[in-house]
């Protein structure tokens, strides 16, 4: 208990290197914002929008 996956600034972060992407710092809200973070990571990796914005 009392262990939450948060970064020092409390903002989630997507870090990419050659052949590796990491999404960290989602804290307790990860289950809500993980889909948006994954979409953003995929867009950044492939330089393409994944879903149409409405």
PDBQT receptor file of N, H, CA, C and O in Angstrom, charges set to zero:
ATOM      1  N   UNK A   1       0.830  -1.177   0.000  1.00  0.00    +0.000 N 
ATOM      2  CA  UNK A   1       0.000   0.000   0.000  1.00  0.00    +0.000 C 
ATOM      3  C   UNK A   1       0.872   1.236   0.000  1.00  0.00    +0.000 C 
ATOM      4  O   UNK A   1       2.070   1.179   0.277  1.00  0.00    +0.000 OA
ATOM      5  N   UNK A   2       0.239   2.363  -0.320  1.00  0.00    +0.000 N 
ATOM      6  H   UNK A   2      -0.734   2.410  -0.545  1.00  0.00    +0.000 HD
ATOM      7  CA  UNK A   2       0.897   3.665  -0.348  1.00  0.00    +0.000 C 
ATOM      8  C   UNK A   2       1.971   3.768  -1.430  1.00  0.00    +0.000 C 
ATOM      9  O   UNK A   2       2.831   4.646  -1.366  1.00  0.00    +0.000 OA
ATOM     10  N   UNK A   3       1.928   2.885  -2.414  1.00  0.00    +0.000 N 
ATOM     11  H   UNK A   3       1.229   2.172  -2.466  1.00  0.00    +0.000 HD
ATOM     12  CA  UNK A   3       2.860   2.966  -3.535  1.00  0.00    +0.000 C 
ATOM     13  C   UNK A   3       2.061   3.271  -4.795  1.00  0.00    +0.000 C 
ATOM     14  O   UNK A   3       1.298   2.431  -5.273  1.00  0.00    +0.000 OA
ATOM     15  N   UNK A   4       2.235   4.448  -5.316  1.00  0.00    +0.000 N 
ATOM     16  H   UNK A   4       2.854   5.130  -4.928  1.00  0.00    +0.000 HD
ATOM     17  CA  UNK A   4       1.524   4.866  -6.517  1.00  0.00    +0.000 C 
ATOM     18  C   UNK A   4       2.551   5.168  -7.603  1.00  0.00    +0.000 C 
ATOM     19  O   UNK A   4       3.567   5.808  -7.331  1.00  0.00    +0.000 OA
ATOM     20  N   UNK A   5       2.299   4.717  -8.831  1.00  0.00    +0.000 N 
ATOM     21  H   UNK A   5       1.474   4.197  -9.053  1.00  0.00    +0.000 HD
ATOM     22  CA  UNK A   5       3.260   4.938  -9.910  1.00  0.00    +0.000 C 
ATOM     23  C   UNK A   5       3.196   6.362 -10.464  1.00  0.00    +0.000 C 
ATOM     24  O   UNK A   5       2.725   6.570 -11.582  1.00  0.00    +0.000 OA
ATOM     25  N   UNK A   6       3.662   7.329  -9.696  1.00  0.00    +0.000 N 
ATOM     26  H   UNK A   6       4.044   7.159  -8.788  1.00  0.00    +0.000 HD
ATOM     27  CA  UNK A   6       3.641   8.728 -10.124  1.00  0.00    +0.000 C 
ATOM     28  C   UNK A   6       5.071   9.238 -10.264  1.00  0.00    +0.000 C 
ATOM     29  O   UNK A   6       5.986   8.763  -9.591  1.00  0.00    +0.000 OA
ATOM     30  N   UNK A   7       5.242  10.206 -11.142  1.00  0.00    +0.000 N 
ATOM     31  H   UNK A   7       4.498  10.592 -11.689  1.00  0.00    +0.000 HD
ATOM     32  CA  UNK A   7       6.530  10.860 -11.297  1.00  0.00    +0.000 C 
ATOM     33  C   UNK A   7       6.593  12.067 -10.363  1.00  0.00    +0.000 C 
ATOM     34  O   UNK A   7       5.582  12.453  -9.777  1.00  0.00    +0.000 OA
ATOM     35  N   UNK A   8       7.749  12.647 -10.228  1.00  0.00    +0.000 N 
ATOM     36  H   UNK A   8       8.570  12.333 -10.705  1.00  0.00    +0.000 HD
ATOM     37  CA  UNK A   8       7.954  13.755  -9.289  1.00  0.00    +0.000 C 
ATOM     38  C   UNK A   8       7.014  14.929  -9.580  1.00  0.00    +0.000 C 
ATOM     39  O   UNK A   8       6.491  15.549  -8.654  1.00  0.00    +0.000 OA
ATOM     40  N   UNK A   9       6.799  15.236 -10.871  1.00  0.00    +0.000 N 
ATOM     41  H   UNK A   9       7.223  14.732 -11.624  1.00  0.00    +0.000 HD
ATOM     42  CA  UNK A   9       5.932  16.371 -11.225  1.00  0.00    +0.000 C 
ATOM     43  C   UNK A   9       4.453  15.988 -11.331  1.00  0.00    +0.000 C 
ATOM     44  O   UNK A   9       3.619  16.836 -11.649  1.00  0.00    +0.000 OA
ATOM     45  N   UNK A  10       4.121  14.726 -11.071  1.00  0.00    +0.000 N 
ATOM     46  H   UNK A  10       4.798  14.037 -10.813  1.00  0.00    +0.000 HD
ATOM     47  CA  UNK A  10       2.749  14.204 -11.100  1.00  0.00    +0.000 C 
ATOM     48  C   UNK A  10       2.088  14.243 -12.475  1.00  0.00    +0.000 C 
ATOM     49  O   UNK A  10       0.864  14.152 -12.570  1.00  0.00    +0.000 OA
ATOM     50  N   UNK A  11       2.874  14.375 -13.536  1.00  0.00    +0.000 N 
ATOM     51  H   UNK A  11       3.868  14.449 -13.459  1.00  0.00    +0.000 HD
ATOM     52  CA  UNK A  11       2.344  14.319 -14.895  1.00  0.00    +0.000 C 
ATOM     53  C   UNK A  11       2.781  13.019 -15.548  1.00  0.00    +0.000 C 
ATOM     54  O   UNK A  11       3.932  12.609 -15.400  1.00  0.00    +0.000 OA
ATOM     55  N   UNK A  12       1.870  12.360 -16.276  1.00  0.00    +0.000 N 
ATOM     56  H   UNK A  12       0.935  12.693 -16.397  1.00  0.00    +0.000 HD
ATOM     57  CA  UNK A  12       2.286  11.157 -16.995  1.00  0.00    +0.000 C 
ATOM     58  C   UNK A  12       3.245  11.527 -18.121  1.00  0.00    +0.000 C 
ATOM     59  O   UNK A  12       3.236  12.657 -18.611  1.00  0.00    +0.000 OA
ATOM     60  N   UNK A  13       4.061  10.575 -18.521  1.00  0.00    +0.000 N 
ATOM     61  H   UNK A  13       4.068   9.657 -18.124  1.00  0.00    +0.000 HD
ATOM     62  CA  UNK A  13       5.083  10.860 -19.519  1.00  0.00    +0.000 C 
ATOM     63  C   UNK A  13       5.198   9.690 -20.485  1.00  0.00    +0.000 C 
ATOM     64  O   UNK A  13       5.134   8.526 -20.089  1.00  0.00    +0.000 OA
ATOM     65  N   UNK A  14       5.370  10.026 -21.762  1.00  0.00    +0.000 N 
ATOM     66  H   UNK A  14       5.422  10.971 -22.083  1.00  0.00    +0.000 HD
ATOM     67  CA  UNK A  14       5.683   9.039 -22.787  1.00  0.00    +0.000 C 
ATOM     68  C   UNK A  14       7.129   9.276 -23.188  1.00  0.00    +0.000 C 
ATOM     69  O   UNK A  14       7.484  10.364 -23.644  1.00  0.00    +0.000 OA
ATOM     70  N   UNK A  15       7.953   8.269 -23.019  1.00  0.00    +0.000 N 
ATOM     71  H   UNK A  15       7.665   7.386 -22.649  1.00  0.00    +0.000 HD
ATOM     72  CA  UNK A  15       9.360   8.357 -23.395  1.00  0.00    +0.000 C 
ATOM     73  C   UNK A  15       9.622   7.323 -24.481  1.00  0.00    +0.000 C 
ATOM     74  O   UNK A  15       9.203   6.171 -24.368  1.00  0.00    +0.000 OA
ATOM     75  N   UNK A  16      10.317   7.742 -25.531  1.00  0.00    +0.000 N 
ATOM     76  H   UNK A  16      10.658   8.678 -25.622  1.00  0.00    +0.000 HD
ATOM     77  CA  UNK A  16      10.623   6.815 -26.611  1.00  0.00    +0.000 C 
ATOM     78  C   UNK A  16      12.111   6.829 -26.905  1.00  0.00    +0.000 C 
ATOM     79  O   UNK A  16      12.774   7.864 -26.841  1.00  0.00    +0.000 OA
ATOM     80  N   UNK A  17      12.605   5.671 -27.223  1.00  0.00    +0.000 N 
ATOM     81  H   UNK A  17      12.067   4.829 -27.275  1.00  0.00    +0.000 HD
ATOM     82  CA  UNK A  17      13.969   5.479 -27.702  1.00  0.00    +0.000 C 
ATOM     83  C   UNK A  17      13.850   4.593 -28.926  1.00  0.00    +0.000 C 
ATOM     84  O   UNK A  17      12.758   4.143 -29.273  1.00  0.00    +0.000 OA
ATOM     85  N   UNK A  18      14.937   4.350 -29.558  1.00  0.00    +0.000 N 
ATOM     86  H   UNK A  18      15.825   4.715 -29.277  1.00  0.00    +0.000 HD
ATOM     87  CA  UNK A  18      14.915   3.483 -30.726  1.00  0.00    +0.000 C 
ATOM     88  C   UNK A  18      14.423   2.089 -30.329  1.00  0.00    +0.000 C 
ATOM     89  O   UNK A  18      15.089   1.375 -29.579  1.00  0.00    +0.000 OA
ATOM     90  N   UNK A  19      13.259   1.717 -30.836  1.00  0.00    +0.000 N 
ATOM     91  H   UNK A  19      12.718   2.297 -31.445  1.00  0.00    +0.000 HD
ATOM     92  CA  UNK A  19      12.709   0.394 -30.577  1.00  0.00    +0.000 C 
ATOM     93  C   UNK A  19      12.047   0.208 -29.226  1.00  0.00    +0.000 C 
ATOM     94  O   UNK A  19      11.686  -0.916 -28.875  1.00  0.00    +0.000 OA
ATOM     95  N   UNK A  20      11.874   1.287 -28.446  1.00  0.00    +0.000 N 
ATOM     96  H   UNK A  20      12.167   2.199 -28.731  1.00  0.00    +0.000 HD
ATOM     97  CA  UNK A  20      11.289   1.159 -27.112  1.00  0.00    +0.000 C 
ATOM     98  C   UNK A  20      10.447   2.389 -26.785  1.00  0.00    +0.000 C 
ATOM     99  O   UNK A  20      10.885   3.523 -26.978  1.00  0.00    +0.000 OA
ATOM    100  N   UNK A  21       9.254   2.154 -26.296  1.00  0.00    +0.000 N 
ATOM    101  H   UNK A  21       8.898   1.233 -26.138  1.00  0.00    +0.000 HD
ATOM    102  CA  UNK A  21       8.398   3.236 -25.791  1.00  0.00    +0.000 C 
ATOM    103  C   UNK A  21       7.975   2.889 -24.376  1.00  0.00    +0.000 C 
ATOM    104  O   UNK A  21       7.652   1.739 -24.078  1.00  0.00    +0.000 OA
ATOM    105  N   UNK A  22       7.979   3.900 -23.497  1.00  0.00    +0.000 N 
ATOM    106  H   UNK A  22       8.241   4.834 -23.739  1.00  0.00    +0.000 HD
ATOM    107  CA  UNK A  22       7.555   3.708 -22.107  1.00  0.00    +0.000 C 
ATOM    108  C   UNK A  22       6.506   4.753 -21.767  1.00  0.00    +0.000 C 
ATOM    109  O   UNK A  22       6.651   5.933 -22.087  1.00  0.00    +0.000 OA
ATOM    110  N   UNK A  23       5.455   4.298 -21.116  1.00  0.00    +0.000 N 
ATOM    111  H   UNK A  23       5.337   3.340 -20.856  1.00  0.00    +0.000 HD
ATOM    112  CA  UNK A  23       4.418   5.193 -20.607  1.00  0.00    +0.000 C 
ATOM    113  C   UNK A  23       4.401   5.006 -19.099  1.00  0.00    +0.000 C 
ATOM    114  O   UNK A  23       4.090   3.923 -18.602  1.00  0.00    +0.000 OA
ATOM    115  N   UNK A  24       4.736   6.064 -18.375  1.00  0.00    +0.000 N 
ATOM    116  H   UNK A  24       4.988   6.944 -18.778  1.00  0.00    +0.000 HD
ATOM    117  CA  UNK A  24       4.841   5.982 -16.919  1.00  0.00    +0.000 C 
ATOM    118  C   UNK A  24       4.149   7.161 -16.257  1.00  0.00    +0.000 C 
ATOM    119  O   UNK A  24       3.850   8.169 -16.897  1.00  0.00    +0.000 OA
ATOM    120  N   UNK A  25       3.902   7.015 -14.971  1.00  0.00    +0.000 N 
ATOM    121  H   UNK A  25       4.145   6.196 -14.451  1.00  0.00    +0.000 HD
ATOM    122  CA  UNK A  25       3.391   8.107 -14.159  1.00  0.00    +0.000 C 
ATOM    123  C   UNK A  25       1.896   8.314 -14.245  1.00  0.00    +0.000 C 
ATOM    124  O   UNK A  25       1.419   9.434 -14.061  1.00  0.00    +0.000 OA
ATOM    125  N   UNK A  26       1.143   7.259 -14.521  1.00  0.00    +0.000 N 
ATOM    126  H   UNK A  26       1.530   6.350 -14.671  1.00  0.00    +0.000 HD
ATOM    127  CA  UNK A  26      -0.304   7.415 -14.651  1.00  0.00    +0.000 C 
ATOM    128  C   UNK A  26      -1.016   7.496 -13.304  1.00  0.00    +0.000 C 
ATOM    129  O   UNK A  26      -2.199   7.831 -13.253  1.00  0.00    +0.000 OA
ATOM    130  N   UNK A  27      -0.318   7.198 -12.223  1.00  0.00    +0.000 N 
ATOM    131  H   UNK A  27       0.643   6.926 -12.264  1.00  0.00    +0.000 HD
ATOM    132  CA  UNK A  27      -0.850   7.269 -10.864  1.00  0.00    +0.000 C 
ATOM    133  C   UNK A  27      -2.121   6.434 -10.769  1.00  0.00    +0.000 C 
ATOM    134  O   UNK A  27      -2.236   5.426 -11.466  1.00  0.00    +0.000 OA
ATOM    135  N   UNK A  28      -3.052   6.810  -9.950  1.00  0.00    +0.000 N 
ATOM    136  H   UNK A  28      -2.958   7.628  -9.383  1.00  0.00    +0.000 HD
ATOM    137  CA  UNK A  28      -4.248   5.994  -9.750  1.00  0.00    +0.000 C 
ATOM    138  C   UNK A  28      -5.273   6.171 -10.860  1.00  0.00    +0.000 C 
ATOM    139  O   UNK A  28      -6.267   5.447 -10.908  1.00  0.00    +0.000 OA
ATOM    140  N   UNK A  29      -5.037   7.131 -11.757  1.00  0.00    +0.000 N 
ATOM    141  H   UNK A  29      -4.229   7.719 -11.718  1.00  0.00    +0.000 HD
ATOM    142  CA  UNK A  29      -5.984   7.401 -12.831  1.00  0.00    +0.000 C 
ATOM    143  C   UNK A  29      -5.620   6.671 -14.117  1.00  0.00    +0.000 C 
ATOM    144  O   UNK A  29      -6.209   6.933 -15.166  1.00  0.00    +0.000 OA
ATOM    145  N   UNK A  30      -4.666   5.768 -14.047  1.00  0.00    +0.000 N 
ATOM    146  H   UNK A  30      -4.188   5.556 -13.195  1.00  0.00    +0.000 HD
ATOM    147  CA  UNK A  30      -4.191   5.080 -15.238  1.00  0.00    +0.000 C 
ATOM    148  C   UNK A  30      -5.272   4.371 -16.015  1.00  0.00    +0.000 C 
ATOM    149  O   UNK A  30      -5.255   4.378 -17.246  1.00  0.00    +0.000 OA
ATOM    150  N   UNK A  31      -6.199   3.768 -15.332  1.00  0.00    +0.000 N 
ATOM    151  H   UNK A  31      -6.213   3.762 -14.333  1.00  0.00    +0.000 HD
ATOM    152  CA  UNK A  31      -7.255   3.028 -16.026  1.00  0.00    +0.000 C 
ATOM    153  C   UNK A  31      -8.148   3.953 -16.837  1.00  0.00    +0.000 C 
ATOM    154  O   UNK A  31      -8.788   3.512 -17.792  1.00  0.00    +0.000 OA
ATOM    155  N   UNK A  32      -8.203   5.245 -16.467  1.00  0.00    +0.000 N 
ATOM    156  H   UNK A  32      -7.683   5.604 -15.691  1.00  0.00    +0.000 HD
ATOM    157  CA  UNK A  32      -9.034   6.194 -17.219  1.00  0.00    +0.000 C 
ATOM    158  C   UNK A  32      -8.272   6.827 -18.379  1.00  0.00    +0.000 C 
ATOM    159  O   UNK A  32      -8.835   7.006 -19.459  1.00  0.00    +0.000 OA
ATOM    160  N   UNK A  33      -7.007   7.168 -18.174  1.00  0.00    +0.000 N 
ATOM    161  H   UNK A  33      -6.550   7.023 -17.297  1.00  0.00    +0.000 HD
ATOM    162  CA  UNK A  33      -6.278   7.901 -19.208  1.00  0.00    +0.000 C 
ATOM    163  C   UNK A  33      -5.352   7.029 -20.042  1.00  0.00    +0.000 C 
ATOM    164  O   UNK A  33      -4.763   7.511 -21.010  1.00  0.00    +0.000 OA
ATOM    165  N   UNK A  34      -5.210   5.759 -19.688  1.00  0.00    +0.000 N 
ATOM    166  H   UNK A  34      -5.688   5.368 -18.902  1.00  0.00    +0.000 HD
ATOM    167  CA  UNK A  34      -4.330   4.869 -20.455  1.00  0.00    +0.000 C 
ATOM    168  C   UNK A  34      -4.722   4.792 -21.931  1.00  0.00    +0.000 C 
ATOM    169  O   UNK A  34      -3.829   4.843 -22.776  1.00  0.00    +0.000 OA
ATOM    170  N   UNK A  35      -6.004   4.671 -22.294  1.00  0.00    +0.000 N 
ATOM    171  H   UNK A  35      -6.729   4.629 -21.608  1.00  0.00    +0.000 HD
ATOM    172  CA  UNK A  35      -6.333   4.613 -23.725  1.00  0.00    +0.000 C 
ATOM    173  C   UNK A  35      -5.865   5.852 -24.499  1.00  0.00    +0.000 C 
ATOM    174  O   UNK A  35      -5.362   5.722 -25.615  1.00  0.00    +0.000 OA
ATOM    175  N   UNK A  36      -6.020   7.031 -23.930  1.00  0.00    +0.000 N 
ATOM    176  H   UNK A  36      -6.429   7.137 -23.023  1.00  0.00    +0.000 HD
ATOM    177  CA  UNK A  36      -5.576   8.256 -24.601  1.00  0.00    +0.000 C 
ATOM    178  C   UNK A  36      -4.055   8.310 -24.688  1.00  0.00    +0.000 C 
ATOM    179  O   UNK A  36      -3.507   8.753 -25.697  1.00  0.00    +0.000 OA
ATOM    180  N   UNK A  37      -3.378   7.866 -23.648  1.00  0.00    +0.000 N 
ATOM    181  H   UNK A  37      -3.823   7.506 -22.828  1.00  0.00    +0.000 HD
ATOM    182  CA  UNK A  37      -1.912   7.852 -23.661  1.00  0.00    +0.000 C 
ATOM    183  C   UNK A  37      -1.386   6.871 -24.709  1.00  0.00    +0.000 C 
ATOM    184  O   UNK A  37      -0.410   7.164 -25.400  1.00  0.00    +0.000 OA
ATOM    185  N   UNK A  38      -2.024   5.720 -24.825  1.00  0.00    +0.000 N 
ATOM    186  H   UNK A  38      -2.816   5.482 -24.263  1.00  0.00    +0.000 HD
ATOM    187  CA  UNK A  38      -1.605   4.726 -25.823  1.00  0.00    +0.000 C 
ATOM    188  C   UNK A  38      -1.812   5.286 -27.227  1.00  0.00    +0.000 C 
ATOM    189  O   UNK A  38      -0.947   5.138 -28.091  1.00  0.00    +0.000 OA
ATOM    190  N   UNK A  39      -2.955   5.929 -27.454  1.00  0.00    +0.000 N 
ATOM    191  H   UNK A  39      -3.657   6.049 -26.752  1.00  0.00    +0.000 HD
ATOM    192  CA  UNK A  39      -3.210   6.519 -28.771  1.00  0.00    +0.000 C 
ATOM    193  C   UNK A  39      -2.157   7.573 -29.100  1.00  0.00    +0.000 C 
ATOM    194  O   UNK A  39      -1.661   7.626 -30.225  1.00  0.00    +0.000 OA
ATOM    195  N   UNK A  40      -1.818   8.401 -28.133  1.00  0.00    +0.000 N 
ATOM    196  H   UNK A  40      -2.221   8.358 -27.219  1.00  0.00    +0.000 HD
ATOM    197  CA  UNK A  40      -0.800   9.433 -28.348  1.00  0.00    +0.000 C 
ATOM    198  C   UNK A  40       0.562   8.809 -28.648  1.00  0.00    +0.000 C 
ATOM    199  O   UNK A  40       1.291   9.298 -29.511  1.00  0.00    +0.000 OA
ATOM    200  N   UNK A  41       0.904   7.743 -27.948  1.00  0.00    +0.000 N 
ATOM    201  H   UNK A  41       0.312   7.346 -27.247  1.00  0.00    +0.000 HD
ATOM    202  CA  UNK A  41       2.178   7.065 -28.180  1.00  0.00    +0.000 C 
ATOM    203  C   UNK A  41       2.228   6.456 -29.580  1.00  0.00    +0.000 C 
ATOM    204  O   UNK A  41       3.256   6.525 -30.252  1.00  0.00    +0.000 OA
ATOM    205  N   UNK A  42       1.123   5.862 -30.016  1.00  0.00    +0.000 N 
ATOM    206  H   UNK A  42       0.288   5.805 -29.470  1.00  0.00    +0.000 HD
ATOM    207  CA  UNK A  42       1.073   5.274 -31.358  1.00  0.00    +0.000 C 
ATOM    208  C   UNK A  42       1.171   6.364 -32.416  1.00  0.00    +0.000 C 
ATOM    209  O   UNK A  42       1.889   6.210 -33.404  1.00  0.00    +0.000 OA
ATOM    210  N   UNK A  43       0.455   7.458 -32.216  1.00  0.00    +0.000 N 
ATOM    211  H   UNK A  43      -0.128   7.584 -31.414  1.00  0.00    +0.000 HD
ATOM    212  CA  UNK A  43       0.538   8.575 -33.161  1.00  0.00    +0.000 C 
ATOM    213  C   UNK A  43       1.970   9.084 -33.267  1.00  0.00    +0.000 C 
ATOM    214  O   UNK A  43       2.454   9.345 -34.368  1.00  0.00    +0.000 OA
ATOM    215  N   UNK A  44       2.646   9.227 -32.138  1.00  0.00    +0.000 N 
ATOM    216  H   UNK A  44       2.252   9.015 -31.244  1.00  0.00    +0.000 HD
ATOM    217  CA  UNK A  44       4.022   9.717 -32.141  1.00  0.00    +0.000 C 
ATOM    218  C   UNK A  44       4.962   8.720 -32.812  1.00  0.00    +0.000 C 
ATOM    219  O   UNK A  44       5.866   9.116 -33.548  1.00  0.00    +0.000 OA
ATOM    220  N   UNK A  45       4.754   7.436 -32.561  1.00  0.00    +0.000 N 
ATOM    221  H   UNK A  45       4.020   7.114 -31.964  1.00  0.00    +0.000 HD
ATOM    222  CA  UNK A  45       5.636   6.414 -33.112  1.00  0.00    +0.000 C 
ATOM    223  C   UNK A  45       5.509   6.318 -34.630  1.00  0.00    +0.000 C 
ATOM    224  O   UNK A  45       6.505   6.149 -35.333  1.00  0.00    +0.000 OA
ATOM    225  N   UNK A  46       4.286   6.425 -35.126  1.00  0.00    +0.000 N 
ATOM    226  H   UNK A  46       3.477   6.562 -34.555  1.00  0.00    +0.000 HD
ATOM    227  CA  UNK A  46       4.053   6.250 -36.556  1.00  0.00    +0.000 C 
ATOM    228  C   UNK A  46       3.792   7.562 -37.287  1.00  0.00    +0.000 C 
ATOM    229  O   UNK A  46       3.627   7.575 -38.507  1.00  0.00    +0.000 OA
ATOM    230  N   UNK A  47       3.754   8.664 -36.543  1.00  0.00    +0.000 N 
ATOM    231  H   UNK A  47       3.888   8.654 -35.552  1.00  0.00    +0.000 HD
ATOM    232  CA  UNK A  47       3.519   9.994 -37.110  1.00  0.00    +0.000 C 
ATOM    233  C   UNK A  47       2.202  10.064 -37.873  1.00  0.00    +0.000 C 
ATOM    234  O   UNK A  47       2.088  10.788 -38.862  1.00  0.00    +0.000 OA
ATOM    235  N   UNK A  48       1.205   9.305 -37.408  1.00  0.00    +0.000 N 
ATOM    236  H   UNK A  48       1.297   8.717 -36.605  1.00  0.00    +0.000 HD
ATOM    237  CA  UNK A  48      -0.112   9.271 -38.041  1.00  0.00    +0.000 C 
ATOM    238  C   UNK A  48      -1.199   9.416 -36.987  1.00  0.00    +0.000 C 
ATOM    239  O   UNK A  48      -1.067   8.866 -35.893  1.00  0.00    +0.000 OA
ATOM    240  N   UNK A  49      -2.272  10.144 -37.290  1.00  0.00    +0.000 N 
ATOM    241  H   UNK A  49      -2.379  10.591 -38.178  1.00  0.00    +0.000 HD
ATOM    242  CA  UNK A  49      -3.410  10.147 -36.363  1.00  0.00    +0.000 C 
ATOM    243  C   UNK A  49      -4.121   8.806 -36.428  1.00  0.00    +0.000 C 
ATOM    244  O   UNK A  49      -4.393   8.304 -37.519  1.00  0.00    +0.000 OA
ATOM    245  N   UNK A  50      -4.426   8.216 -35.276  1.00  0.00    +0.000 N 
ATOM    246  H   UNK A  50      -4.205   8.624 -34.390  1.00  0.00    +0.000 HD
ATOM    247  CA  UNK A  50      -5.061   6.903 -35.237  1.00  0.00    +0.000 C 
ATOM    248  C   UNK A  50      -6.570   6.992 -35.398  1.00  0.00    +0.000 C 
ATOM    249  O   UNK A  50      -7.159   6.177 -36.108  1.00  0.00    +0.000 OA
ATOM    250  N   UNK A  51      -7.203   7.955 -34.762  1.00  0.00    +0.000 N 
ATOM    251  H   UNK A  51      -6.725   8.618 -34.186  1.00  0.00    +0.000 HD
ATOM    252  CA  UNK A  51      -8.652   8.100 -34.813  1.00  0.00    +0.000 C 
ATOM    253  C   UNK A  51      -9.004   9.500 -35.284  1.00  0.00    +0.000 C 
ATOM    254  O   UNK A  51      -8.286  10.462 -35.010  1.00  0.00    +0.000 OA
ATOM    255  N   UNK A  52     -10.105   9.601 -35.987  1.00  0.00    +0.000 N 
ATOM    256  H   UNK A  52     -10.689   8.820 -36.210  1.00  0.00    +0.000 HD
ATOM    257  CA  UNK A  52     -10.562  10.918 -36.436  1.00  0.00    +0.000 C 
ATOM    258  C   UNK A  52     -11.001  11.737 -35.231  1.00  0.00    +0.000 C 
ATOM    259  O   UNK A  52     -11.694  11.229 -34.350  1.00  0.00    +0.000 OA
ATOM    260  N   UNK A  53     -10.608  12.972 -35.193  1.00  0.00    +0.000 N 
ATOM    261  H   UNK A  53     -10.045  13.384 -35.909  1.00  0.00    +0.000 HD
ATOM    262  CA  UNK A  53     -11.007  13.876 -34.117  1.00  0.00    +0.000 C 
ATOM    263  C   UNK A  53     -12.360  14.468 -34.477  1.00  0.00    +0.000 C 
ATOM    264  O   UNK A  53     -12.568  14.882 -35.617  1.00  0.00    +0.000 OA
ATOM    265  N   UNK A  54     -13.271  14.514 -33.532  1.00  0.00    +0.000 N 
ATOM    266  H   UNK A  54     -13.101  14.178 -32.606  1.00  0.00    +0.000 HD
ATOM    267  CA  UNK A  54     -14.577  15.107 -33.821  1.00  0.00    +0.000 C 
ATOM    268  C   UNK A  54     -14.756  16.394 -33.056  1.00  0.00    +0.000 C 
ATOM    269  O   UNK A  54     -15.798  17.040 -33.170  1.00  0.00    +0.000 OA
TER     270      UNK A  54
